[in-house]
């Protein structure tokens, strides 16, 4: 182990900062920061499309709570053992600050919340989804760092220079387990799959922004492109992970979900392309390609 520790990425020994009796959790801060970035990016892109910037926040009041609930429901359904298995506590299903928000449930129910918000405020849902897509995947990139603060969702053991040092973790307390000498107990060095997932999300956001700028995708296609691209990298990350997961026919549940979501994204891309050709955004002012800000 001593030789293996010559090069590695350190992990925090505590994921909670206490301000008196108030816990400030790294996981929650990453999620909240991601939400803020997603709303800001969505607002900028709505403005580029001739819509109101404040519509992003208006719809977010619906999308965010739905997304959090959906993410937790997905996690509980696909990994019920910690809550309803032997030694599990059903009340922990509500303890989202411990981690465990499945992105598939978050996006699915978050999209439903966004649709409701759009309907109630007379906003075109496909236009909103296109504006939101890059911000959503950027929020995912930031949210993955919450897993870093919780010492969770790492890959297989490795000795590569960018290996992630992981501690044995006391999840309820939010910090590493300490030995009799008061030192945090090292579990080993592992592939930093949280980092790979975060970088892939960043790449997806850049691709969606670049393609949308240069090709002026029709309505619904920027969102569909995000739905297509994200599962591709996620499958690679899932196959690298070593944490507990339920399996179907020898593959992690999330791998099967990735394949289904990918096919769903392709279907959306094709159908929206037929209904809304490239460059046409019904109900919104047409724009010149050269005036689009790729940083939004």
ROBAZA-539382 format. One record per residue (C-alpha): x, y, z. Coordinates in nm, 3 decimals. Each point is the difference from the previous one (the first is absolute). Layout:
N
VOPA        px        py        pz
VOPA         X         Y         Z
...
//
This chain:
296
VOPA        px        py        pz
VOPA     0.000     0.000     0.000
VOPA     0.284     0.244     0.076
VOPA     0.136    -0.025    -0.355
VOPA    -0.346     0.031    -0.146
VOPA    -0.052     0.329     0.181
VOPA     0.285     0.165    -0.191
VOPA    -0.248     0.168    -0.233
VOPA    -0.370     0.050     0.056
VOPA    -0.288     0.247     0.022
VOPA    -0.081     0.067     0.367
VOPA    -0.355    -0.024     0.127
VOPA    -0.147     0.205     0.285
VOPA    -0.016    -0.172     0.337
VOPA    -0.322     0.186     0.080
VOPA    -0.293     0.091    -0.222
VOPA    -0.171     0.226     0.254
VOPA     0.103     0.338     0.137
VOPA    -0.174     0.092     0.325
VOPA    -0.091     0.362     0.066
VOPA    -0.107    -0.046     0.360
VOPA    -0.299    -0.235    -0.014
VOPA    -0.049     0.055    -0.375
VOPA     0.154    -0.260    -0.237
VOPA     0.131     0.127    -0.335
VOPA     0.029    -0.306    -0.220
VOPA     0.232    -0.009    -0.300
VOPA    -0.244    -0.221    -0.191
VOPA    -0.285     0.248     0.044
VOPA     0.219     0.297    -0.096
VOPA     0.100    -0.169    -0.326
VOPA    -0.363    -0.074    -0.086
VOPA    -0.112     0.355     0.084
VOPA     0.287     0.156    -0.196
VOPA    -0.091    -0.217    -0.299
VOPA    -0.363     0.108     0.019
VOPA     0.100     0.368     0.005
VOPA     0.226    -0.045    -0.304
VOPA    -0.272    -0.190    -0.187
VOPA    -0.253     0.278     0.061
VOPA     0.248     0.269    -0.105
VOPA     0.100    -0.180    -0.322
VOPA    -0.364    -0.072    -0.083
VOPA    -0.091     0.366     0.051
VOPA     0.281     0.118    -0.228
VOPA    -0.102    -0.242    -0.273
VOPA    -0.365     0.096     0.030
VOPA     0.100     0.362    -0.046
VOPA     0.198    -0.095    -0.312
VOPA    -0.317    -0.153    -0.136
VOPA    -0.204     0.314     0.059
VOPA    -0.172    -0.130     0.314
VOPA     0.012     0.140     0.353
VOPA     0.301    -0.078     0.216
VOPA    -0.218    -0.025     0.311
VOPA    -0.193    -0.291    -0.153
VOPA     0.292    -0.224     0.101
VOPA    -0.059     0.070     0.370
VOPA    -0.378    -0.014    -0.040
VOPA     0.014    -0.353    -0.138
VOPA     0.280    -0.104     0.237
VOPA    -0.238     0.039     0.296
VOPA    -0.181    -0.300    -0.149
VOPA     0.286    -0.194    -0.159
VOPA     0.245    -0.002     0.292
VOPA    -0.227    -0.148     0.272
VOPA    -0.134    -0.257    -0.247
VOPA     0.357    -0.085    -0.101
VOPA     0.119    -0.051     0.358
VOPA    -0.295    -0.223     0.081
VOPA     0.043    -0.192    -0.325
VOPA     0.370    -0.052     0.061
VOPA    -0.064    -0.141     0.345
VOPA    -0.284    -0.224    -0.114
VOPA     0.221    -0.148    -0.273
VOPA     0.279    -0.069     0.250
VOPA    -0.234    -0.166     0.248
VOPA    -0.165    -0.215    -0.269
VOPA     0.323    -0.117    -0.164
VOPA     0.195    -0.045     0.326
VOPA    -0.258    -0.080     0.270
VOPA     0.230    -0.207     0.225
VOPA     0.132     0.289     0.215
VOPA    -0.357     0.102     0.079
VOPA    -0.209    -0.317     0.000
VOPA     0.259    -0.279     0.012
VOPA     0.152    -0.172     0.302
VOPA     0.113     0.265     0.246
VOPA    -0.139     0.277    -0.218
VOPA    -0.197     0.298     0.126
VOPA    -0.300     0.111    -0.213
VOPA     0.029     0.351     0.142
VOPA     0.341     0.034    -0.165
VOPA    -0.185     0.016    -0.331
VOPA    -0.072     0.363     0.090
VOPA     0.360     0.083     0.100
VOPA     0.108     0.143    -0.335
VOPA     0.288     0.186     0.165
VOPA     0.178    -0.336     0.027
VOPA     0.008    -0.020    -0.379
VOPA    -0.195    -0.223    -0.233
VOPA    -0.172     0.205    -0.270
VOPA    -0.037    -0.203    -0.321
VOPA     0.042     0.225    -0.302
VOPA    -0.250    -0.195    -0.208
VOPA    -0.280     0.060     0.247
VOPA     0.110     0.360     0.048
VOPA    -0.014     0.078    -0.373
VOPA    -0.324    -0.191    -0.059
VOPA    -0.200     0.152     0.283
VOPA     0.182     0.333    -0.037
VOPA    -0.116     0.010    -0.363
VOPA    -0.356    -0.066     0.117
VOPA     0.028     0.287     0.246
VOPA     0.140     0.222    -0.276
VOPA    -0.290    -0.094    -0.228
VOPA    -0.249     0.094     0.271
VOPA     0.181     0.329     0.060
VOPA     0.005     0.074    -0.372
VOPA    -0.371    -0.080    -0.036
VOPA    -0.095     0.222     0.291
VOPA     0.202     0.293    -0.133
VOPA    -0.069    -0.036    -0.373
VOPA     0.360    -0.094    -0.088
VOPA     0.079    -0.234    -0.291
VOPA     0.136    -0.314     0.166
VOPA     0.232    -0.111    -0.284
VOPA     0.157     0.344    -0.018
VOPA     0.052    -0.003     0.375
VOPA     0.149    -0.352    -0.010
VOPA     0.248     0.106    -0.270
VOPA     0.102     0.305     0.201
VOPA     0.035    -0.206     0.318
VOPA     0.193    -0.300    -0.138
VOPA     0.361     0.133     0.024
VOPA    -0.064     0.144     0.346
VOPA    -0.149    -0.326     0.122
VOPA     0.304    -0.201    -0.103
VOPA     0.231     0.264     0.151
VOPA    -0.196    -0.041     0.324
VOPA     0.066    -0.373    -0.024
VOPA     0.372     0.069    -0.041
VOPA    -0.002     0.208     0.318
VOPA    -0.223    -0.241     0.188
VOPA     0.249    -0.283    -0.053
VOPA     0.240     0.180     0.231
VOPA    -0.252    -0.065     0.276
VOPA     0.095    -0.367    -0.036
VOPA     0.362     0.104     0.053
VOPA    -0.086     0.167     0.331
VOPA    -0.187    -0.315     0.107
VOPA     0.283    -0.238    -0.101
VOPA    -0.242    -0.195    -0.218
VOPA    -0.060    -0.131    -0.353
VOPA     0.362    -0.085    -0.075
VOPA     0.132    -0.261    -0.241
VOPA     0.222    -0.303     0.026
VOPA     0.332    -0.005     0.191
VOPA     0.286     0.152    -0.200
VOPA     0.352     0.137     0.032
VOPA    -0.020     0.262    -0.277
VOPA     0.141     0.344     0.099
VOPA    -0.351     0.148     0.005
VOPA    -0.140    -0.272     0.226
VOPA    -0.247     0.119     0.262
VOPA     0.084    -0.060     0.366
VOPA    -0.315    -0.123     0.175
VOPA    -0.059    -0.025     0.375
VOPA    -0.229    -0.233     0.186
VOPA    -0.307     0.217     0.043
VOPA    -0.247     0.056     0.281
VOPA    -0.293     0.110    -0.215
VOPA    -0.238     0.122     0.275
VOPA     0.278     0.205     0.160
VOPA     0.130     0.124    -0.334
VOPA     0.369    -0.065     0.065
VOPA     0.269    -0.267    -0.024
VOPA     0.026    -0.280     0.254
VOPA     0.295     0.056     0.235
VOPA     0.224    -0.265     0.157
VOPA     0.111    -0.022     0.362
VOPA     0.276     0.253    -0.069
VOPA    -0.252     0.249    -0.132
VOPA     0.115    -0.035    -0.362
VOPA    -0.251    -0.038    -0.286
VOPA    -0.009    -0.357    -0.129
VOPA     0.105    -0.027    -0.365
VOPA    -0.202    -0.245    -0.205
VOPA     0.226     0.015    -0.306
VOPA     0.061     0.163    -0.338
VOPA    -0.272    -0.018    -0.263
VOPA    -0.094     0.130    -0.342
VOPA    -0.151     0.351     0.044
VOPA    -0.319    -0.077    -0.191
VOPA    -0.169     0.308     0.147
VOPA     0.264     0.208    -0.181
VOPA    -0.043    -0.188    -0.328
VOPA    -0.376     0.053     0.020
VOPA     0.044     0.369     0.077
VOPA     0.238     0.052    -0.293
VOPA    -0.233    -0.186    -0.236
VOPA    -0.290     0.223     0.103
VOPA     0.215     0.304    -0.075
VOPA     0.085    -0.141    -0.343
VOPA    -0.368    -0.065    -0.074
VOPA    -0.089     0.357     0.093
VOPA     0.268     0.136    -0.234
VOPA    -0.115    -0.223    -0.286
VOPA    -0.365     0.099     0.040
VOPA     0.088     0.370     0.009
VOPA     0.232    -0.028    -0.302
VOPA    -0.241    -0.201    -0.215
VOPA    -0.293     0.222     0.094
VOPA     0.199     0.309    -0.095
VOPA     0.134    -0.115    -0.335
VOPA    -0.289    -0.214    -0.122
VOPA    -0.293     0.187     0.156
VOPA    -0.181    -0.315     0.104
VOPA    -0.377    -0.003    -0.028
VOPA    -0.228    -0.013     0.303
VOPA     0.064    -0.283     0.243
VOPA     0.323    -0.115    -0.163
VOPA     0.248     0.162     0.240
VOPA    -0.171    -0.181     0.286
VOPA    -0.010    -0.322    -0.203
VOPA     0.373     0.029    -0.073
VOPA     0.069     0.025     0.373
VOPA    -0.218    -0.309     0.061
VOPA     0.198    -0.187    -0.268
VOPA     0.350     0.098     0.108
VOPA    -0.014    -0.025     0.378
VOPA    -0.076    -0.378     0.019
VOPA     0.296    -0.079    -0.229
VOPA     0.256     0.118     0.254
VOPA    -0.209    -0.113     0.293
VOPA     0.011    -0.362    -0.122
VOPA     0.382     0.011     0.002
VOPA     0.001     0.142     0.352
VOPA    -0.253    -0.257     0.123
VOPA     0.214    -0.286    -0.128
VOPA     0.294     0.139     0.199
VOPA    -0.183     0.038     0.331
VOPA     0.050    -0.247     0.285
VOPA    -0.263     0.118     0.249
VOPA    -0.305    -0.215     0.071
VOPA    -0.272    -0.004    -0.265
VOPA    -0.281    -0.231    -0.097
VOPA     0.047    -0.188    -0.328
VOPA    -0.222    -0.127    -0.280
VOPA     0.145    -0.274    -0.224
VOPA     0.346     0.073     0.133
VOPA    -0.006     0.376    -0.062
VOPA    -0.058     0.282     0.246
VOPA    -0.352     0.141    -0.014
VOPA     0.134     0.338    -0.103
VOPA     0.167    -0.151    -0.307
VOPA    -0.336    -0.126    -0.124
VOPA    -0.158     0.336     0.075
VOPA     0.279     0.174    -0.195
VOPA    -0.078    -0.209    -0.307
VOPA    -0.373     0.070     0.027
VOPA     0.057     0.373     0.047
VOPA     0.239     0.009    -0.297
VOPA    -0.263    -0.157    -0.227
VOPA    -0.260     0.239     0.140
VOPA     0.226     0.294    -0.082
VOPA     0.054    -0.122    -0.357
VOPA    -0.377    -0.033    -0.042
VOPA    -0.058     0.355     0.127
VOPA     0.275     0.135    -0.228
VOPA    -0.150    -0.165    -0.309
VOPA    -0.363     0.088     0.076
VOPA     0.070     0.363     0.091
VOPA     0.220     0.031    -0.307
VOPA    -0.289    -0.099    -0.224
VOPA    -0.246     0.230     0.173
VOPA     0.235     0.295     0.057
VOPA     0.277     0.020    -0.266
VOPA     0.339     0.146     0.089
VOPA    -0.004     0.374     0.056
VOPA    -0.377     0.027     0.055
VOPA    -0.121     0.091     0.349
VOPA    -0.370     0.058    -0.016
VOPA    -0.126     0.284     0.216
VOPA     0.347     0.151     0.053
VOPA     0.180     0.266    -0.203
VOPA     0.243    -0.133    -0.261
VOPA     0.360     0.077     0.079
VOPA     0.321     0.042    -0.192
VOPA     0.256    -0.269     0.065
VOPA     0.280     0.251     0.045
VOPA    -0.177     0.174     0.288
VOPA    -0.031    -0.305     0.225
VOPA     0.226     0.006     0.304
VOPA     0.158    -0.345     0.038
VOPA     0.085     0.068     0.362
VOPA    -0.366    -0.012     0.105
//
